[in-house]
């Protein structure tokens, strides 16, 4: 970076407003430094349709990059169709977590918990939270309420757990136990253990859902944002769109499925290909990598099982060029 040969933004969802404008504000301020570098890349990043009302600003950011690998077809559509990024600068890849998680399994654990739930309330209403609370309160077995965000911030998991547990008339506190991983000193395996130990996981978080898939849990998603719904479609697992109801959540629980390990392995290889494209600009053979999944929208009842994607081939050779 001292010689400014390359500016690389790695992972996450820079094209989003769900968590506020701070990411956009940072990127706009960083544009002069980005443009001063010889090669500008975004590596396996995400994008949300919720950016529409600031699309001109996001387009300014996107236009500064030579190569952008994205983690799913939904993100590719946002960049190409909404922000008008030239198609030859964008490669449809997979999330970087696939690379890390692929190295953790087979995981030496057991299913100690019937149901785990990850609920982030940043886009959910008070009624949504109350419906989730009573869904958990009505479970026949103990439920693990998992905090992906370990800070006690408004509308995040620890805050919501305390709020739900404070409802004296609800059975929530007797059913749900809060699980907060040790993010300061824990290994990756220790951080994901609360998810791994669940037989079924319902998640409103992108990486919670992805971790549950790699752990072999039966999974389903709460589509609190377009990126979470897009991942559910990519993994071919059920999801529901708010407003939440107890019946919707029961349906998710009953329809939750495990993801085929072969699909996850293919996505891990595709993620590696995305790294290669972003850092070199060299696109892998389209027939083996970029078969596009069918666009699917929620069916009546707001849950769906999308059409299957075509398999990707072995991409390890792409990384040898880096």
One Martini backbone bead per residue (centre of mass of N, CA, C, O) as a GRO file, in nm:
protein
  322
    1UNK     BB    1   0.053   0.065  -0.013
    2UNK     BB    2   0.288   0.269  -0.023
    3UNK     BB    3   0.292   0.257  -0.357
    4UNK     BB    4   0.001   0.232  -0.471
    5UNK     BB    5  -0.076  -0.035  -0.650
    6UNK     BB    6  -0.321  -0.117  -0.444
    7UNK     BB    7  -0.685  -0.132  -0.400
    8UNK     BB    8  -0.852  -0.336  -0.149
    9UNK     BB    9  -1.177  -0.464  -0.104
   10UNK     BB   10  -1.280  -0.695   0.154
   11UNK     BB   11  -1.570  -0.777   0.153
   12UNK     BB   12  -1.876  -0.748   0.242
   13UNK     BB   13  -2.122  -0.450   0.230
   14UNK     BB   14  -2.078  -0.156   0.068
   15UNK     BB   15  -2.372  -0.183  -0.081
   16UNK     BB   16  -2.528  -0.015   0.177
   17UNK     BB   17  -2.805   0.104   0.428
   18UNK     BB   18  -2.905  -0.068   0.671
   19UNK     BB   19  -2.650   0.054   0.869
   20UNK     BB   20  -2.622   0.307   0.709
   21UNK     BB   21  -2.380   0.568   0.582
   22UNK     BB   22  -2.080   0.506   0.665
   23UNK     BB   23  -1.971   0.348   0.419
   24UNK     BB   24  -2.023   0.559   0.204
   25UNK     BB   25  -1.870   0.792   0.335
   26UNK     BB   26  -1.597   0.655   0.327
   27UNK     BB   27  -1.573   0.602   0.017
   28UNK     BB   28  -1.598   0.896  -0.073
   29UNK     BB   29  -1.343   0.994   0.088
   30UNK     BB   30  -1.150   0.765  -0.059
   31UNK     BB   31  -1.140   0.817  -0.371
   32UNK     BB   32  -0.868   0.958  -0.422
   33UNK     BB   33  -0.697   0.714  -0.324
   34UNK     BB   34  -0.809   0.502  -0.510
   35UNK     BB   35  -0.733   0.656  -0.786
   36UNK     BB   36  -0.410   0.649  -0.719
   37UNK     BB   37  -0.418   0.361  -0.797
   38UNK     BB   38  -0.336   0.113  -1.023
   39UNK     BB   39  -0.531  -0.095  -0.859
   40UNK     BB   40  -0.889  -0.164  -0.837
   41UNK     BB   41  -1.058  -0.360  -0.577
   42UNK     BB   42  -1.330  -0.592  -0.527
   43UNK     BB   43  -1.382  -0.867  -0.291
   44UNK     BB   44  -1.648  -1.045  -0.256
   45UNK     BB   45  -1.909  -0.866  -0.258
   46UNK     BB   46  -2.192  -0.680  -0.154
   47UNK     BB   47  -2.545  -0.605  -0.249
   48UNK     BB   48  -2.826  -0.375  -0.227
   49UNK     BB   49  -3.141  -0.247  -0.313
   50UNK     BB   50  -3.153  -0.021  -0.075
   51UNK     BB   51  -2.969   0.202  -0.255
   52UNK     BB   52  -3.149   0.370  -0.455
   53UNK     BB   53  -3.148   0.668  -0.310
   54UNK     BB   54  -2.799   0.643  -0.368
   55UNK     BB   55  -2.697   0.557  -0.658
   56UNK     BB   56  -2.507   0.786  -0.750
   57UNK     BB   57  -2.293   0.749  -0.527
   58UNK     BB   58  -2.239   0.447  -0.575
   59UNK     BB   59  -2.149   0.483  -0.872
   60UNK     BB   60  -1.894   0.644  -0.810
   61UNK     BB   61  -1.757   0.417  -0.664
   62UNK     BB   62  -1.772   0.182  -0.872
   63UNK     BB   63  -1.616   0.338  -1.112
   64UNK     BB   64  -1.319   0.313  -0.964
   65UNK     BB   65  -1.315   0.010  -1.058
   66UNK     BB   66  -1.166  -0.259  -1.231
   67UNK     BB   67  -1.259  -0.491  -1.016
   68UNK     BB   68  -1.556  -0.703  -0.935
   69UNK     BB   69  -1.639  -0.926  -0.690
   70UNK     BB   70  -1.924  -1.123  -0.623
   71UNK     BB   71  -2.142  -1.329  -0.413
   72UNK     BB   72  -2.389  -1.279  -0.621
   73UNK     BB   73  -2.642  -1.219  -0.844
   74UNK     BB   74  -2.770  -0.986  -0.695
   75UNK     BB   75  -2.515  -0.805  -0.686
   76UNK     BB   76  -2.472  -0.791  -0.989
   77UNK     BB   77  -2.740  -0.646  -1.055
   78UNK     BB   78  -2.686  -0.391  -0.895
   79UNK     BB   79  -2.430  -0.302  -1.050
   80UNK     BB   80  -2.530  -0.329  -1.352
   81UNK     BB   81  -2.835  -0.224  -1.346
   82UNK     BB   82  -2.819   0.020  -1.135
   83UNK     BB   83  -2.496   0.130  -1.160
   84UNK     BB   84  -2.359   0.069  -1.446
   85UNK     BB   85  -2.155  -0.153  -1.458
   86UNK     BB   86  -1.950  -0.307  -1.640
   87UNK     BB   87  -1.953  -0.642  -1.701
   88UNK     BB   88  -1.630  -0.684  -1.730
   89UNK     BB   89  -1.593  -0.592  -1.407
   90UNK     BB   90  -1.781  -0.843  -1.332
   91UNK     BB   91  -1.797  -1.118  -1.088
   92UNK     BB   92  -1.961  -1.414  -1.013
   93UNK     BB   93  -1.944  -1.545  -0.697
   94UNK     BB   94  -1.848  -1.577  -0.351
   95UNK     BB   95  -1.813  -1.593  -0.035
   96UNK     BB   96  -1.536  -1.586   0.172
   97UNK     BB   97  -1.638  -1.785   0.395
   98UNK     BB   98  -1.608  -2.045   0.228
   99UNK     BB   99  -1.302  -2.071   0.269
  100UNK     BB  100  -1.291  -2.094   0.579
  101UNK     BB  101  -1.518  -2.312   0.635
  102UNK     BB  102  -1.384  -2.546   0.468
  103UNK     BB  103  -1.150  -2.582   0.703
  104UNK     BB  104  -1.348  -2.702   0.953
  105UNK     BB  105  -1.438  -2.956   0.798
  106UNK     BB  106  -1.503  -3.178   1.002
  107UNK     BB  107  -1.691  -3.132   1.294
  108UNK     BB  108  -1.633  -3.201   1.646
  109UNK     BB  109  -1.963  -3.248   1.702
  110UNK     BB  110  -2.293  -3.182   1.842
  111UNK     BB  111  -2.651  -3.184   1.884
  112UNK     BB  112  -2.759  -2.998   2.163
  113UNK     BB  113  -2.973  -2.837   1.975
  114UNK     BB  114  -3.267  -2.796   1.815
  115UNK     BB  115  -3.279  -2.462   1.835
  116UNK     BB  116  -3.168  -2.180   1.647
  117UNK     BB  117  -3.140  -1.811   1.685
  118UNK     BB  118  -3.111  -1.522   1.457
  119UNK     BB  119  -3.181  -1.178   1.561
  120UNK     BB  120  -3.206  -0.882   1.371
  121UNK     BB  121  -3.363  -0.547   1.427
  122UNK     BB  122  -3.298  -0.312   1.209
  123UNK     BB  123  -3.574  -0.395   1.011
  124UNK     BB  124  -3.761  -0.450   1.245
  125UNK     BB  125  -4.038  -0.463   1.422
  126UNK     BB  126  -4.203  -0.487   1.712
  127UNK     BB  127  -4.392  -0.709   1.607
  128UNK     BB  128  -4.179  -0.901   1.502
  129UNK     BB  129  -4.044  -0.951   1.777
  130UNK     BB  130  -4.296  -1.062   1.921
  131UNK     BB  131  -4.333  -1.305   1.732
  132UNK     BB  132  -4.058  -1.432   1.790
  133UNK     BB  133  -4.095  -1.463   2.093
  134UNK     BB  134  -4.354  -1.654   2.079
  135UNK     BB  135  -4.225  -1.874   1.914
  136UNK     BB  136  -4.015  -1.948   2.129
  137UNK     BB  137  -4.211  -1.985   2.375
  138UNK     BB  138  -4.362  -2.242   2.210
  139UNK     BB  139  -4.143  -2.435   2.252
  140UNK     BB  140  -4.065  -2.763   2.362
  141UNK     BB  141  -3.768  -2.664   2.354
  142UNK     BB  142  -3.485  -2.539   2.389
  143UNK     BB  143  -3.336  -2.218   2.299
  144UNK     BB  144  -3.093  -2.064   2.094
  145UNK     BB  145  -2.971  -1.732   2.140
  146UNK     BB  146  -2.778  -1.578   1.896
  147UNK     BB  147  -2.483  -1.378   1.891
  148UNK     BB  148  -2.319  -1.200   1.645
  149UNK     BB  149  -2.350  -0.940   1.799
  150UNK     BB  150  -2.173  -0.871   2.099
  151UNK     BB  151  -2.284  -0.608   2.129
  152UNK     BB  152  -2.490  -0.381   2.325
  153UNK     BB  153  -2.711  -0.296   2.088
  154UNK     BB  154  -2.950  -0.162   1.933
  155UNK     BB  155  -3.126  -0.429   1.777
  156UNK     BB  156  -2.959  -0.643   1.887
  157UNK     BB  157  -2.934  -0.946   2.033
  158UNK     BB  158  -2.888  -0.865   2.331
  159UNK     BB  159  -3.109  -0.653   2.342
  160UNK     BB  160  -3.346  -0.842   2.253
  161UNK     BB  161  -3.326  -1.045   2.477
  162UNK     BB  162  -3.383  -0.852   2.712
  163UNK     BB  163  -3.655  -0.758   2.607
  164UNK     BB  164  -3.796  -1.037   2.598
  165UNK     BB  165  -3.726  -1.127   2.897
  166UNK     BB  166  -3.901  -0.874   3.024
  167UNK     BB  167  -4.157  -1.040   2.960
  168UNK     BB  168  -4.342  -1.169   3.214
  169UNK     BB  169  -4.583  -1.312   3.030
  170UNK     BB  170  -4.358  -1.478   2.905
  171UNK     BB  171  -4.180  -1.787   2.805
  172UNK     BB  172  -3.899  -1.704   2.695
  173UNK     BB  173  -3.693  -1.725   2.937
  174UNK     BB  174  -3.746  -2.044   2.972
  175UNK     BB  175  -3.644  -2.116   2.666
  176UNK     BB  176  -3.412  -1.898   2.638
  177UNK     BB  177  -3.064  -1.881   2.552
  178UNK     BB  178  -2.776  -1.698   2.566
  179UNK     BB  179  -2.525  -1.671   2.297
  180UNK     BB  180  -2.177  -1.553   2.341
  181UNK     BB  181  -1.913  -1.523   2.181
  182UNK     BB  182  -1.554  -1.512   2.191
  183UNK     BB  183  -1.410  -1.258   2.005
  184UNK     BB  184  -1.127  -1.197   2.143
  185UNK     BB  185  -1.008  -1.528   2.182
  186UNK     BB  186  -1.140  -1.695   1.978
  187UNK     BB  187  -1.175  -1.920   1.760
  188UNK     BB  188  -1.339  -2.003   1.487
  189UNK     BB  189  -1.460  -2.263   1.603
  190UNK     BB  190  -1.571  -2.119   1.863
  191UNK     BB  191  -1.754  -1.908   1.720
  192UNK     BB  192  -1.939  -2.143   1.567
  193UNK     BB  193  -2.049  -2.347   1.780
  194UNK     BB  194  -2.341  -2.243   1.847
  195UNK     BB  195  -2.433  -2.338   1.560
  196UNK     BB  196  -2.330  -2.632   1.527
  197UNK     BB  197  -2.521  -2.740   1.780
  198UNK     BB  198  -2.754  -2.715   1.576
  199UNK     BB  199  -3.010  -2.862   1.409
  200UNK     BB  200  -3.162  -2.581   1.386
  201UNK     BB  201  -3.164  -2.273   1.178
  202UNK     BB  202  -3.265  -1.932   1.232
  203UNK     BB  203  -3.177  -1.652   1.011
  204UNK     BB  204  -3.099  -1.288   0.966
  205UNK     BB  205  -2.808  -1.367   0.897
  206UNK     BB  206  -2.577  -1.425   0.667
  207UNK     BB  207  -2.337  -1.580   0.829
  208UNK     BB  208  -2.518  -1.760   0.992
  209UNK     BB  209  -2.637  -1.915   0.754
  210UNK     BB  210  -2.367  -2.010   0.630
  211UNK     BB  211  -2.266  -2.166   0.876
  212UNK     BB  212  -2.504  -2.363   0.895
  213UNK     BB  213  -2.450  -2.497   0.625
  214UNK     BB  214  -2.159  -2.606   0.689
  215UNK     BB  215  -2.264  -2.761   0.960
  216UNK     BB  216  -2.544  -2.918   0.870
  217UNK     BB  217  -2.780  -2.766   0.915
  218UNK     BB  218  -3.096  -2.678   0.940
  219UNK     BB  219  -3.217  -2.415   0.725
  220UNK     BB  220  -3.336  -2.067   0.766
  221UNK     BB  221  -3.480  -1.746   0.664
  222UNK     BB  222  -3.473  -1.399   0.742
  223UNK     BB  223  -3.560  -1.135   0.518
  224UNK     BB  224  -3.436  -0.835   0.624
  225UNK     BB  225  -3.278  -0.846   0.348
  226UNK     BB  226  -3.171  -0.890   0.028
  227UNK     BB  227  -2.913  -1.059   0.098
  228UNK     BB  228  -3.051  -1.290   0.256
  229UNK     BB  229  -3.242  -1.384   0.035
  230UNK     BB  230  -3.020  -1.444  -0.174
  231UNK     BB  231  -2.882  -1.669  -0.013
  232UNK     BB  232  -3.123  -1.858   0.008
  233UNK     BB  233  -3.140  -1.902  -0.297
  234UNK     BB  234  -2.851  -2.007  -0.337
  235UNK     BB  235  -2.902  -2.254  -0.118
  236UNK     BB  236  -3.199  -2.361  -0.121
  237UNK     BB  237  -3.375  -2.211   0.106
  238UNK     BB  238  -3.591  -2.106   0.319
  239UNK     BB  239  -3.797  -1.800   0.331
  240UNK     BB  240  -3.889  -1.488   0.488
  241UNK     BB  241  -4.093  -1.197   0.484
  242UNK     BB  242  -4.163  -0.926   0.612
  243UNK     BB  243  -4.390  -0.980   0.816
  244UNK     BB  244  -4.404  -1.142   1.109
  245UNK     BB  245  -4.505  -1.474   1.215
  246UNK     BB  246  -4.563  -1.756   1.374
  247UNK     BB  247  -4.638  -1.921   1.121
  248UNK     BB  248  -4.392  -1.856   0.951
  249UNK     BB  249  -4.183  -1.974   1.154
  250UNK     BB  250  -4.297  -2.260   1.157
  251UNK     BB  251  -4.252  -2.311   0.858
  252UNK     BB  252  -3.950  -2.280   0.859
  253UNK     BB  253  -3.888  -2.507   1.058
  254UNK     BB  254  -4.025  -2.738   0.884
  255UNK     BB  255  -3.847  -2.657   0.603
  256UNK     BB  256  -3.580  -2.701   0.689
  257UNK     BB  257  -3.249  -2.741   0.537
  258UNK     BB  258  -2.990  -2.900   0.407
  259UNK     BB  259  -2.689  -2.857   0.246
  260UNK     BB  260  -2.516  -2.952  -0.009
  261UNK     BB  261  -2.180  -3.011   0.000
  262UNK     BB  262  -2.123  -2.973  -0.303
  263UNK     BB  263  -2.223  -2.686  -0.324
  264UNK     BB  264  -2.023  -2.564  -0.118
  265UNK     BB  265  -1.766  -2.647  -0.267
  266UNK     BB  266  -1.827  -2.482  -0.522
  267UNK     BB  267  -1.841  -2.206  -0.373
  268UNK     BB  268  -1.550  -2.208  -0.275
  269UNK     BB  269  -1.421  -2.209  -0.558
  270UNK     BB  270  -1.563  -1.952  -0.658
  271UNK     BB  271  -1.435  -1.765  -0.448
  272UNK     BB  272  -1.145  -1.803  -0.554
  273UNK     BB  273  -1.203  -1.689  -0.837
  274UNK     BB  274  -1.277  -1.403  -0.735
  275UNK     BB  275  -0.999  -1.330  -0.632
  276UNK     BB  276  -0.852  -1.356  -0.902
  277UNK     BB  277  -1.012  -1.144  -1.057
  278UNK     BB  278  -0.973  -0.892  -0.874
  279UNK     BB  279  -0.637  -0.911  -0.882
  280UNK     BB  280  -0.613  -0.961  -1.226
  281UNK     BB  281  -0.874  -0.964  -1.440
  282UNK     BB  282  -0.914  -1.272  -1.477
  283UNK     BB  283  -1.136  -1.478  -1.646
  284UNK     BB  284  -1.296  -1.744  -1.618
  285UNK     BB  285  -1.462  -1.982  -1.758
  286UNK     BB  286  -1.797  -1.943  -1.804
  287UNK     BB  287  -1.902  -2.245  -1.816
  288UNK     BB  288  -1.766  -2.318  -1.517
  289UNK     BB  289  -1.871  -2.055  -1.336
  290UNK     BB  290  -2.128  -1.844  -1.458
  291UNK     BB  291  -2.380  -1.985  -1.387
  292UNK     BB  292  -2.702  -1.870  -1.375
  293UNK     BB  293  -2.945  -1.825  -1.173
  294UNK     BB  294  -3.255  -1.818  -1.110
  295UNK     BB  295  -3.504  -1.599  -1.064
  296UNK     BB  296  -3.640  -1.554  -0.734
  297UNK     BB  297  -3.947  -1.537  -0.562
  298UNK     BB  298  -4.164  -1.526  -0.336
  299UNK     BB  299  -4.414  -1.697  -0.242
  300UNK     BB  300  -4.681  -1.782  -0.113
  301UNK     BB  301  -4.584  -1.713   0.225
  302UNK     BB  302  -4.269  -1.635   0.186
  303UNK     BB  303  -4.161  -1.908   0.051
  304UNK     BB  304  -3.867  -2.078  -0.098
  305UNK     BB  305  -3.742  -2.291  -0.382
  306UNK     BB  306  -3.502  -2.268  -0.584
  307UNK     BB  307  -3.336  -2.316  -0.845
  308UNK     BB  308  -3.083  -2.477  -0.974
  309UNK     BB  309  -2.755  -2.471  -1.008
  310UNK     BB  310  -2.476  -2.496  -1.170
  311UNK     BB  311  -2.188  -2.643  -1.166
  312UNK     BB  312  -1.864  -2.614  -1.061
  313UNK     BB  313  -1.539  -2.622  -1.109
  314UNK     BB  314  -1.215  -2.650  -1.075
  315UNK     BB  315  -1.022  -2.346  -0.941
  316UNK     BB  316  -0.726  -2.358  -0.831
  317UNK     BB  317  -0.566  -2.254  -1.085
  318UNK     BB  318  -0.642  -1.949  -1.050
  319UNK     BB  319  -0.454  -1.898  -0.788
  320UNK     BB  320  -0.166  -1.931  -0.925
  321UNK     BB  321  -0.165  -1.620  -1.037
  322UNK     BB  322  -0.120  -1.467  -0.745
   0.00000   0.00000   0.00000
